[in-house]
């Protein structure tokens, strides 16, 4: 048996990071170095998210309100109103409260039922 956080950590969080990185890069015009510093990861990791070598699970982008919430929380990080350790937990709480279908889908994928 797997806890929801384990499933989310394996499938959902990398996709969230991908959405965050691509939003910062494509929409906000931040450089890979700036994004890496904000998120506390390497520039090469940022490059992999931008090029969709990581975090490319498309089910995360299916919901417009979810994507908007991710962007809203990302802006809080940029404005230093939330720290990078909290951003993924905040988004995870939102998903669990408002989008149980994302957790259900990730659980099926995680357990190989698709």
Backbone bond lengths (Angstrom), bond angles and torsions (degrees), N, CA, C in turn:
res aa  C-N    CA-C-N  psi(-1)  N-CA   C-N-CA  omega(-1)  CA-C   N-CA-C  phi
1 X - - - 1.451 - - 1.535 108.45 -
2 X 1.323 115.59 140.43 1.456 121.24 -177.31 1.531 109.59 -118.41
3 X 1.304 115.88 138.22 1.459 120.74 175.06 1.526 109.06 -73.77
4 X 1.335 117.52 150.73 1.466 119.77 178.98 1.532 112.81 -53.71
5 X 1.322 116.97 -36.49 1.469 119.27 -179.14 1.523 112.07 -64.96
6 X 1.333 117.42 -33.92 1.457 119.95 177.61 1.522 110.81 -65.89
7 X 1.317 115.86 -44.44 1.461 120.89 179.72 1.528 109.92 -64.97
8 X 1.313 115.77 -45.58 1.466 120.41 179.55 1.521 110.09 -61.36
9 X 1.321 116.63 -41.13 1.463 120.54 -179.35 1.520 113.25 -63.75
10 X 1.304 117.04 -33.07 1.462 120.52 -178.47 1.521 113.17 -79.84
11 X 1.319 118.25 -37.79 1.456 120.25 -171.55 1.525 113.47 -116.80
12 X 1.314 116.94 -44.25 1.460 120.51 -171.77 1.526 112.28 -79.54
13 X 1.315 118.30 -47.68 1.472 120.14 -175.81 1.526 113.76 -60.47
14 X 1.332 119.71 -41.27 1.474 117.15 175.44 1.535 112.33 -61.06
15 X 1.315 116.90 -35.45 1.468 120.06 177.47 1.519 111.22 -67.99
16 X 1.323 116.46 -39.02 1.466 120.45 176.90 1.525 109.47 -62.42
17 X 1.321 116.36 -45.86 1.464 119.70 178.08 1.527 110.33 -58.23
18 X 1.319 116.80 -40.94 1.458 120.56 178.34 1.520 111.97 -61.25
19 X 1.319 116.90 -43.51 1.468 121.05 178.03 1.526 110.28 -63.91
20 X 1.328 116.22 -44.10 1.467 120.89 179.07 1.522 110.73 -60.12
21 X 1.313 116.26 -49.36 1.467 120.81 -177.18 1.522 110.68 -63.04
22 X 1.331 116.84 -47.97 1.466 118.82 -178.86 1.523 111.37 -64.85
23 X 1.318 118.07 -35.33 1.476 121.24 176.82 1.530 110.14 -64.21
24 X 1.332 116.61 -47.73 1.458 120.01 -179.83 1.529 111.28 -61.86
25 X 1.312 115.85 -39.52 1.462 121.37 -175.69 1.533 111.83 -78.23
26 X 1.320 116.64 -51.42 1.465 120.83 -173.27 1.525 113.46 -81.85
27 X 1.312 117.22 -41.04 1.466 120.89 -174.91 1.529 113.14 -91.55
28 X 1.327 115.73 -40.34 1.459 119.34 -176.05 1.527 113.03 -95.81
29 X 1.321 117.61 -12.83 1.453 121.37 175.47 1.518 115.28 74.76
30 X 1.328 118.24 20.91 1.459 120.42 177.45 1.523 109.24 -74.75
31 X 1.310 115.99 152.03 1.463 120.62 177.03 1.525 109.34 -80.23
32 X 1.319 115.19 164.37 1.458 119.54 177.63 1.523 111.38 -60.93
33 X 1.317 116.54 -37.79 1.470 121.02 178.97 1.529 110.27 -65.18
34 X 1.323 117.65 -44.23 1.470 121.14 179.17 1.526 110.38 -61.13
35 X 1.319 116.65 -44.12 1.463 120.87 -179.78 1.523 109.99 -64.66
36 X 1.321 116.69 -43.68 1.464 121.03 179.56 1.525 110.83 -58.64
37 X 1.313 116.80 -42.55 1.477 120.39 179.87 1.521 110.67 -66.82
38 X 1.333 117.49 -42.26 1.460 120.66 179.23 1.528 112.14 -62.51
39 X 1.332 116.21 -39.33 1.460 120.37 -176.14 1.521 113.86 -93.38
40 X 1.340 116.39 -9.42 1.462 119.79 178.28 1.521 113.52 72.01
41 X 1.327 116.28 35.61 1.459 121.53 178.02 1.529 108.89 -129.07
42 X 1.316 116.61 176.08 1.462 119.97 -179.50 1.529 111.45 -79.47
43 X 1.323 114.85 159.10 1.466 120.11 176.69 1.521 110.15 -63.75
44 X 1.327 117.81 -34.60 1.468 119.68 -179.90 1.530 111.07 -66.45
45 X 1.321 117.59 -33.17 1.471 120.32 174.33 1.521 110.49 -63.63
46 X 1.308 116.39 -42.22 1.467 120.98 178.59 1.520 109.64 -61.63
47 X 1.320 117.10 -43.56 1.457 121.59 178.18 1.530 111.03 -58.60
48 X 1.314 116.88 -41.44 1.471 120.52 179.48 1.527 111.73 -65.14
49 X 1.324 117.22 -37.42 1.474 119.39 176.19 1.525 110.78 -67.80
50 X 1.313 117.00 -43.29 1.467 120.89 -179.75 1.526 110.80 -61.92
51 X 1.304 116.80 -40.75 1.464 121.84 -179.55 1.527 112.95 -86.12
52 X 1.317 117.00 7.30 1.460 125.15 178.00 1.526 113.48 57.38
53 X 1.322 114.92 35.46 1.458 120.29 171.15 1.531 109.33 -86.83
54 X 1.315 116.35 -13.46 1.469 124.55 174.77 1.521 107.46 -136.12
55 X 1.331 115.53 153.22 1.459 120.46 171.33 1.512 114.81 60.85
56 X 1.322 117.40 44.31 1.454 119.04 -175.11 1.529 113.85 -109.50
57 X 1.316 117.66 18.83 1.463 120.64 178.15 1.520 108.25 -66.93
58 X 1.309 117.99 112.40 1.463 123.08 -170.72 1.523 114.15 -73.44
59 X 1.307 118.83 -18.28 1.469 120.47 -179.23 1.525 111.59 -60.86
60 X 1.320 116.96 -25.36 1.462 120.16 -179.64 1.521 111.72 -69.40
61 X 1.326 117.99 -28.13 1.461 121.52 -177.39 1.523 112.35 -88.57
62 X 1.320 116.80 -2.50 1.466 120.15 -174.71 1.522 112.51 -70.84
63 X 1.297 117.82 -26.62 1.458 121.82 -176.11 1.530 110.32 -101.84
64 X 1.309 116.12 117.69 1.470 121.07 -178.36 1.532 110.70 -64.59
65 X 1.352 117.43 -42.59 1.463 118.70 -178.64 1.519 111.65 -67.60
66 X 1.319 117.51 -32.21 1.463 120.60 176.98 1.525 109.98 -67.15
67 X 1.313 116.35 -44.59 1.464 119.80 178.20 1.534 110.74 -62.57
68 X 1.326 116.59 -40.04 1.473 120.19 178.15 1.522 111.17 -64.41
69 X 1.340 117.22 -38.59 1.466 120.84 178.01 1.531 110.52 -65.15
70 X 1.320 116.71 -41.31 1.463 120.68 177.64 1.526 109.83 -61.41
71 X 1.318 116.85 -42.51 1.463 120.60 178.83 1.527 110.96 -65.21
72 X 1.313 116.91 -41.11 1.472 121.40 178.80 1.533 110.68 -60.96
73 X 1.311 116.83 -45.21 1.465 120.80 -179.69 1.530 110.44 -69.51
74 X 1.313 116.97 -34.48 1.467 121.07 176.65 1.526 110.47 -62.35
75 X 1.318 116.79 -40.70 1.470 120.13 177.61 1.526 111.03 -62.67
76 X 1.332 116.93 -35.73 1.467 119.95 176.36 1.528 110.94 -62.18
77 X 1.329 116.00 -38.47 1.470 120.26 177.19 1.524 110.59 -64.01
78 X 1.316 116.45 -46.77 1.467 120.73 -179.29 1.525 110.96 -62.25
79 X 1.335 116.53 -38.21 1.460 121.97 179.65 1.528 112.90 -81.90
80 X 1.345 115.98 4.40 1.470 123.15 178.54 1.533 112.72 61.08
81 X 1.342 116.18 33.28 1.462 121.40 176.73 1.526 111.14 -98.34
82 X 1.321 115.66 -6.51 1.455 122.95 175.01 1.528 105.75 -147.53
83 X 1.330 117.43 146.95 1.464 117.73 179.91 1.522 110.44 -95.46
84 X 1.305 116.56 163.54 1.458 121.15 -174.13 1.525 113.32 -63.57
85 X 1.313 117.03 -24.44 1.456 119.98 177.57 1.526 111.44 -71.41
86 X 1.313 117.03 -25.06 1.462 121.26 -177.31 1.521 114.29 -92.10
87 X 1.326 117.35 -21.39 1.460 120.21 -170.77 1.533 112.38 -61.05
88 X 1.321 117.78 -46.45 1.454 119.55 -178.50 1.520 111.69 -69.19
89 X 1.329 117.66 -36.48 1.466 120.29 177.38 1.526 110.99 -65.23
90 X 1.308 116.35 -39.99 1.462 120.88 178.72 1.531 110.61 -62.31
91 X 1.309 116.63 -44.56 1.465 120.80 178.77 1.527 110.54 -67.30
92 X 1.311 116.71 -40.90 1.467 121.12 178.13 1.523 111.04 -60.33
93 X 1.326 117.31 -44.16 1.472 121.05 177.63 1.527 110.34 -59.77
94 X 1.313 116.17 -41.81 1.461 120.81 179.57 1.532 110.52 -63.15
95 X 1.313 117.00 -45.05 1.460 120.65 179.57 1.518 110.95 -61.88
96 X 1.306 116.19 -46.28 1.472 119.85 -178.91 1.521 111.75 -63.70
97 X 1.335 117.40 -33.22 1.461 120.65 -178.38 1.528 113.13 -81.97
98 X 1.325 117.06 -33.73 1.464 118.81 -170.58 1.531 114.83 -118.09
99 X 1.316 117.47 -16.09 1.467 120.60 -176.22 1.529 111.40 -133.95
100 X 1.323 117.62 64.51 1.465 119.11 -179.79 1.529 112.84 -61.90
101 X 1.330 116.98 -21.74 1.465 120.04 178.40 1.528 111.87 -64.53
102 X 1.322 117.77 -30.63 1.471 120.79 177.78 1.515 109.30 -66.90
103 X 1.329 116.74 -43.29 1.464 120.48 178.27 1.528 110.08 -65.31
104 X 1.321 117.16 -42.10 1.469 120.26 179.67 1.526 110.97 -62.91
105 X 1.311 116.41 -43.74 1.467 121.36 178.83 1.520 111.06 -63.43
106 X 1.319 116.75 -45.26 1.468 119.51 -179.67 1.524 110.74 -65.91
107 X 1.322 117.32 -33.33 1.460 121.12 178.17 1.527 110.91 -65.71
108 X 1.332 116.96 -42.89 1.469 120.59 178.05 1.531 110.46 -62.55
109 X 1.311 116.76 -42.51 1.461 120.73 179.43 1.528 110.31 -65.92
110 X 1.335 115.54 -45.22 1.464 121.18 -178.40 1.522 111.32 -58.79
111 X 1.325 115.88 -39.38 1.459 120.40 -176.82 1.525 112.60 -91.28
112 X 1.347 116.50 4.07 1.459 120.24 175.58 1.506 114.63 74.27
113 X 1.325 117.60 26.20 1.468 120.58 -178.78 1.506 113.20 -91.63
114 X 1.320 118.59 7.05 1.464 121.13 177.56 1.505 110.21 -112.42
